Amino acid sequence: MSPYQTLLVEKKGPVDWVTFNRPESLNALNRQMVDDLLDYFGKAYWDKATRIIVLKGAGRAYCAGLDLKERRQNEGDARGAAAGLTSQRRISEIVMRMRRCPQAIISLVHGPACGGGFALALASDVRIAGTSARMNAAFIRLGLSACDIGVSYFLPRLVGVSVASELMMTGRFINADRALRVGLVSEVVADSQMEVAAQTFIDEMLTTSPLGLRLTKECLNMSVDAGSLEAAVAMEDRNQILCAQTRDFGEGVRAFLEKRKPAYEDR
């Protein structure tokens, strides 16, 4: 049984399959889902047994963004700048925790991935799109800035400033085929084949050592913002020396020479 009200978490060995489970609302982010995602990714930081997380949506959508119906129902709540900032930062903390957690995160995007849902997809490590995928920075169409929940950080790094400016300043949708052309997603498949496509990535990631995979994600995060080549190489050097001290490095070398699959112990 999943411990969450809005998420289904299915553990398959070292892989967590996490489903946004509000299909009646196109998996829109309500307060409970924000709570559930914060809790899940907060715990994932310490979970060494889970190596990969797959995010997907139930029903017809990945995630349609903020639940505006819930927001409208709560318009009478006392709010001010301080309360609004607290609420905003609870949502943006989700993507911070996604980047901080050591697991590789694969998002399977189908149907609408708008606003906050777009941000969750961008904060993932790998994105696979179903042919029905439609993504946009919806905030700009709601009287807000398009710069929200990490989108202004992730999007230009993925597709370049020009395409990011176009998408963020217009709020226009990008479909699966164009998302593949500009490098926003790694693969486009039929919606029904997304889990099959993800399994290929999973199988390949699981051939790596657990520490090597964790440190690769960490170093990629750091290198994107590294102030110099020297800073990036220093992180790479540190990763290689750490990994070289483990039993898994010796096992990896032996498996390579013996032409067999390595049996890593994460030690």
Secondary structure, DSSP 8 states (H G I E B T S, - for coil): --S-SSEEEEEETTEEEEEE--GGGTT-B-HHHHHHHHHHHHHHTT-SS--EEEEEESTT-SB--B-HHHHHHTTTS---HHHHHHHHHHHHHHHHHHHHSSSEEEEEE-SEEETHHHHHHHTSSEEEEETT-EEE-GGGGGTS-S--TTHHHHHHHHH-HHHHHHHHHH---EEHHHHHHTTS-SEEE-GGGHHHHHHHHHHHHTTS-HHHHHHHHHHHHHHHT-SSHHHHHHHHHHHHHHHHTSHHHHHHHHHHHHTS-------
